[in-house]
Amino acid sequence: MSSQNKIMLSTFIGLTMALCATVRSIPTLAAAGWTLIIYTIFAVLFFAAPIAFISGELSTMLPQEGGPQLWVKTALGNKWGFVVAWLLWVQMFPGMVMVASTLGPLLGNTFGNVPLGNNHWFILGCILIIYWIITFLNLKFDMAKVGGNIGVWLGVYIPVLVIFIMGVFALSKVGIVSHGYLGTFSFSKMIPNLQNMETFKYLAGIMFIFVGIEMSSVFMPRLKDATKNYTKGVFISLIGLVLLNVVNAALVANVVPNGKMELSNITQPILIYCHILGLPTIIANIFSFMVFIGVLLQLSAWVTGPSKTIIQVARDGFLPPKLKFHRQNEYGVSRNVVLTQSIIISLFALLYGVMENVNTVFLTLTNATTIIYSIVYILIAIALIKLRKDQPETPRPYRIGKKGNVKAYTVSIVLILSILIVVLTTLLSSTWIIGVLVSLITIIMFITPLIINNIKKDTWLTDTQKDLELHGDNNEQ
């Protein structure tokens, strides 16, 4: 590749931060109070950094298209490659509902009706109506190209900046508020212990900030002096993300009254800032509408992404041909895959119908998404260990540790142990409803591909290939 096409370190840092930048996690982080600092440091050192380094090595060792699915398939075989592809698809079921659940509060706040935006029935209605509209648009148009960049600006960059600027001015005016989530500082408040154990339930949500950071490894072939700059770039990106999230979350935690945090309502702190600064609440209305459009565009761009992996999995004979998941239209979208995921997402959304506490549902969905995704990370860590053992001579342009396997094994084991710690602390500190729901969702999603693989028939592949030969590649005309 010519030097003109190489990505500079600064560009790589920006691209990596863009993968994980979000405003949705700020209320969850803020709800942890002073412990948010320790939780974030833990998430970076023992979760995000190991994932980035492991992905860096595996992506340069296996540069072909496929990512985590290819890495695990090469190391552990077809069955576990299929499990990874499946988990990366199904994590979006609770994940998309969690993201879409912000639409209700945003819409309510757009029209200045805060109670309506926090009504669980209204949130349910917004998710179902808006998500199905997005689904049908994705089947008719190439929505992945429509407003993707605009969605990131409206849904992430501008809101983060607005929250920060207003938060700084509010802090300079009122100082540390005694009745907020922070209160007066003491080192004991920073350290999670049995006295403030309830904050453990937010740990998985804080880890969720860094989910997806393995995608930064796709830029490695184009990164200038990748061997040296990848590690440096990842750490600078993580520090940037920490500052972005921790500072904003601390500013929000300072002003929101203790026990009143609305996890799915990012406009709540904006309204409080307006009150403190004596600004008109129309600022909050405009902010809500802007983020609403941003989230809408982001959701639309995400509808078809994970489904492409499932199309390929179906074409490899891992799913029954009668599901027709292998068929796609001219935009590379499988109607049956998209409709299936929309039906299941709608079922997850019904949690907002049967449970009145919006925060409980939001936390359940966040924790379930994080834990399902974390199973993928455990399999990736095991894949690294297995490939070091089975293919020691395979070229690794980026390598964890210059010699031997001690550093690579340590990084992998640290990642696995940190995930187990997060899962245990999250489940033990959550209410029994959240604990049971998260456990059930995770177990069902993990066992399903193993059952499918167990009943798989050789005819699935031959029948799928016949159908593709008969109808062509883009056969949903």
N, C-alpha and C positions, 0 to 999 in steps of 0.2 A: 504494500500500500504506500502511495506517495506521501511525503511529509505534509503536503498541503491538505490531505484528507484526515490527518491525525487529529485527535481530540486533545486539547491542552488540559493541564491539571485543573485549572479554574473552571473550565466547561464541564469536566467530569464531576467536580464537586457540586456544581449547580444541578446537573442531571440526577445525581444520586439523591440530593436533598429533595428534588421535585417528586421522586418516587414515594417518599414518606411524608411529605408536607401535608398537613391537614388541620382544620380547625375543630373537627368533631371530637377530638380527644382532649381538648383543653378543659372542658368542664369535669371530665373524669379525673384528669390529672389534678385539677384544682381541689376536687373533693377530698383528696388525700391529705390536704393541709401541708404542714412542714415536712411530712414524710415523703412528699413528692420528690424532694431532692435526692434522697437515698434510693428510692425506687427507680428513678430515672438513671442514676449512675449504675445501679445493678443491671437494668435493662440494656444499657449500652455495653458494659464490660463483659457481661456473661450471656448475652442473647444476641444483640445486633452485630457486634464486632466478630464473634465466632462464625455467625452465619455468613457475613461478608467475606471472611477469609477462606472458609470452606468452599463457598461458591466460586471465589476467585480461582482456586486451584482446579476445581472440577470443570469449570467452564473453559479453561485453557487446555486442559487435558483432553476434553471431549467437546471441541468447538462446534460440532454439528448442531443443527436445530433440534430443540427438544427440552433443553434446560433440565430442571429437577427430575422430570420423568425419565430422560435419557440417562442421567447420572445413576439413578437408583436401578434402572433396568439393566445397565451395563454391569453394575456391581452385584445386585441381588437377584436378577432374573426378571422375566416378563411379568410374573404375578405381582411383584412389588412395584414394578414400573406402572402397571395398571392401577394399583392402589393409590399411588401418588397422583396420577392423572385424575382419578376419581375424586380424591380429597381436595385437589385444587379447584375442581368444579363445584363440589357440594359445599365448600366453605362459603361460597357466595350466597347460598340460600339464607342463612341467618345474617350474613354480612350485608347483603343488599337491603334486607328489611331494616337492619340497624341504621344504615345510611339513609334510607328512605324515610325512616321515622322522624328525621329532622325536618321533613317537608311540612308536616302539620304545624309545629310550633312556628316555623318560618312564615307560613301562610297566614296564620293567626296574627302574628306580630306585624306582618305587612299592612294589615287593616286595623292595627291597634287593638285587637281583641286577644289579649294574652290568655285569659281563661279558656277560650275556644281552642287555642293552639295547644293547650295542655290537656284537653279532653281526650281520653283514650279512644272513644268511638270516632272522633274527628280524625285522629292520627291514623286509625285503621282505614277509614274511608279514603284519606289522601293517598296512603300507600297503594291500596288496591286500584283506585281509579287511575292515578298517575302512572304506576308501573305497567298496567295493561296498555295504556296509550303508548308508552315508550316501546313496549314489546311489538305492537302492531306496526309502529313506525319503522322499527328495525327490520321487520320482515319485508317492508315495501321500499325502503330507501337505504342507502349506505350511510347510516347514522354515525358510524365510527369516525367519519371524516367531517361531520357537521358539528362545529363548535367545540371540538375537543380542547383546543388551547384556550378558547374563551372561557370554557367551563372551569379550567384550572385557575385562571385569573380572577373570575368572579367568585368562585367557590373556595379559593385558598389564599392566594397572595394578597389581594386587596383586603379581605376580612382580617387576616393576621395583622396587617399593618394598622388597620383602623383600631382593632382591639388594643394593640400595643400603645399607640399614640394616646388614645383616650385613657388607657390605664395608667400611663405615666403621669398625665395631667391630674387624674383623680388622686393618685398617690401623693403627688406634691401638694395637693390641697388639703387632704384629710389625714395623711400619714397612715400608720398601721391602725386599722379599725379593730377595736377590742372584741366586737361580737361577730367578726368574720371567721372564715375557716382557718386563717392563720393565727390571729391574735398575737399577743406579745411573744417574741422569739425566746426560745430556750433550746439548748442542745438536746435535751431529753425529748422534746417534741419531734425532733428529726428522726430519732431512732425508733423503728417499729418494735413494739413489744406487746406483752399481754394486755397492758392498760389501754393501748390504742389499736388493738388487734382488728377492729372493724375496718381499718384502712387497707388491710390485706386484700379485701374483696375487689379493690381497684387495681391491683397489681397486674392482672392479665390485661385489663384495658389499657394500662400504661405500656405494657409490652407491645400491644397492638399498634402503637405509633410506628414501630420499626418493622412490622410485617411487610414483606415485599422488597426488603433491601437487597435480597439476593439477585434481583433483576439488574442491579448495577453492574454485575459481572458481564452482561452482554456487551458493555462498552469496552471491555478490555482489549479486544483485537485492534481497536482504533485508538486506544489511549497511548499517547507519546511516552516512551520509557516506562511501559506498564509495570515491569517488575519492581521498580522503585516507587512509582507514583500511585499505584493502586492502593497500597497500605496507607500511604500518606493521605491520599484523597478520601478514603473511607473514614479515617479518623477525623479529618477536618470537617467532613460532611456530618458526622455524628455529633461533633461538638456544636456545629451550627444548628442542628436539629434540637439538641438539648437546650441551647440558649433560647431558640425560637419558642419551644414548648414550655420550658420551665419558667422563663421570665413572664410570658403571657399568662400561664396558669397561676403563678404567684400573684400577679396583679388582679386576676379574677378572684382568686381565693381570699384576697384581702377584703374585697367589698361585698361579696355575697354573704348574707347572714348565715351563721352556722346552722346546718340542718335543712337549708332551703335550696340547695343546689339542684337545678333541673338539668340532668345529664344530656338530654337530647335537644335542649334549647340554648343555642349559642348566642341568641339575642338577649338573654337575661342580663348578662353583665353590661351590655351596651345601654340598656334601659337604666340600669343603676348608675352607670357613668354619666348619662344625660342628666339624671336627677342631681348627682353630686356637683356637676359642672354648670348646672343651670341652663342646659341646652334644650332646645325643643325636641320632643320625642319623635318628630318626623324623621330625624336622623336614624333612629332605630327602625322605623318603617322602611326607609330606603335601603338600609343595611340588610334587613330581612329579605326584601324583594330581590336584591342583587345576589345574595347567597342562595336563595331559592332557585333562581335561574341557573346559577353555577352548579348546584347539586344536581339539578335536572339534567343538564348537559353531561355532567360526569357520569351519572347513572346510565344515561343513554349510550355513552361510549363503552361502558363496562358490560352491557348486556350480552354482546356477542363474543367478547374476548375469550373467556374460559371455555366457551362452547366449541371453539375451534379444536381444542385438544381432544374433546369427546368425539368429534367427527372422525379424527384420525384413529382414536382408540377403537371406534366402531368399525372402521375400514380395516383394522388389523385383526378383526374377528373376535374381539373381547366382549361384544354386546350382541344380543339377539337381533338378526336382520329385520325381523318383523317390526321392531321399534322404528326402523328407517332413520336412525341417527346418522347413518353414513351419507344420506342424501343432503345436498346443499343447493342453494340458489345462486344466481350470478354474482351475489355479493359475498359468497363463501359462508353463508349463514344457513344452518339447518333448522327448518321450521319446527320439526318435532323436538329437537333439543331445546330450542328457545321456549316453545310452548310448555314443555315439561318443566323446565326450571321456573317458569312464571306461575304454574299451578302450585308447585311446591313452595315457592316464595310466598304465595298467597296464603297457604296453610300456616306458614311460620308467622305471617302477619296477624293471623287470627288470635295470637297470644295477646294482642292489644284489645281484643274483644272480650276475652275471658278473664283478663287481669286488669284491674283499675289502676294499679300503681305503675305509672309510665317509667319511672326510674328502674323498677325491678325488671321490667321487660327489656329495657335498653341494656342493662347490665348483663342479663341472661344472654342476649344475642351477641354482645361484644365478647363475653367470655367464651361462648361456644365457638365463635369464629376463630378466636385466637388459639384455642386448644386444638381444634381440628387442623389448623394450619401448622401448629407446632409438631403434630405427628409427622408431617412432611419433613420438618427440620430434623427430627430424630432420625428418620430414614436416610436423609442426606448425610448426617454425621456418621451413621453406620456405614454408608456407601464409601465415604472417604477412607475409613479404617480398612474396609475390605479391599478397596482398590490399591491401597498402599501395600497390602499383603500379597494380593494376587498379580498385580501389574507394576512391580517396582521399577521396571526399566522404561515404561511408557513416558515419553517426554512431557514434562510439566513446566511450561514457560513461566508460570507463577507457582511458587511452591511455599508451603508453610514450613519454615525451617530449612536451612541450607543443606544440612546433613541429617540422616537418620529419620526416625518416625516419632520421636518423643514429643516434639512440639505439636505435630499434627494430631496425634492421639490425645494429647492434653486438651487442645482446643475442642475436639469432638466430644470428649467426656464432660468438659465444663458446660458445653451447650446442652447436652442431654440432662445433666444433673440440674442445671438452672431451670429447664422446662419442667422437670418433675417437681422441683420446689414450688414453682409458680402454680402448677396444677393443684398440688396438695393444699397450699395456703389459700388459694382462691376458693376451693371447694369447702374447706374447713371454716373459713371466715364468712362465707355467704350464708344467707338464710337457707333453710332446708329446701324451699321451693326452687330457688336458683340452683342450688347444688344438684338436686334431683334432675331438673330440666337439662342443665348443661351436661351432666353425666349421660343421660338418655340420648340426647342429640348426638353427642360424640361417639358413643358406643354403636348406635344404629348406623351412623355415617361410615364408621370404620369397618364394621362387620359386613355391610352390604357388598362391597367389591370382592371380599373374600368368598362370600356365598356365590356370587355371580361367577367368579373364577372356578369355583368347585364344580358348578353345573355346566360349565362351558363345553360346547360341542365343536368338533372339527368342521362340521357343516356350516357353522356360522360364518367362517371366513370364505368358504367356497360360494355360499349363497350370496354373500355380500358382493364378492367380486363379479359374480354373474349379473347381479342387478346393476352394478356400475358399468359393466360392458354393454348391457342392454340399453340403458338409459343415458349413458354418458356421465361425465364428472359433475357438471352443474345440471342436476336433473329434477329441480323443483320449479320448473318454468310454469 
